[in-house]
Every structure is written in structure tokens, then in C-alpha cells.
Amino acid sequence: MERKYEVGASVVYVDPFGVPCPALVTIWWQGIEAYKSEISNEPGCNVVFVSNDEQKTDTYGSQLERATSIVHKTKQPAHGSYWCWPEEI
């Protein structure tokens, strides 16, 4: 499957608690080697997602949250705070 590294790409953000959330990419960090996975060569990115926290609601519904400078799951040794493609969950 060909990957498109475009703004607005649909990915999955796995939060620090290990909970996956559908997310949209706001920027890819392809030029920064420190964010690239040595295993899969996937870049880092920033994402926006709908909050899973029930406390984070307002008159518009669930609030939006952002995660910045996150790396692909093949670069993250922890169980959360990474992104992956939907088929990689």
C-alpha cells in the first residue's frame, strides 16, 4: 500500500494511556532525522484528534486536542504517545 504523507492524512494516535484515537495529520516532520523510525523509515508528525476525556466537552461537543512531535510506533518503546496507520493497530 502506497503511503501518502499529506496534511489531512488519516492516522491513529495512541495516547499516553495506550488508547487509540482516530486523528488527522497537521504536519509531517520528514526532514528531521531524529523523528524518523530506523525500522520503518516513518517520519514524525503533529496530529489533531477528538478528546476521549469526558470532562473535555463544551457547547460544541467533545473538544479537539493536539499532539505534537510524535513518532511512529516503531520508534516509540513506550505503550503510548505515538502514531500509526489504521491498519497497523
Buried (B, 14 or more C-beta within 10 A) or exposed (E): EEEEEEEEBEBBBBBEEEEBBEBBBBEBBBEEEEBBBEEBEBBBBBBBBEBEEEEEEEEEEBEEBEBEEBBBBBBBEEEBBBBBBEEEE
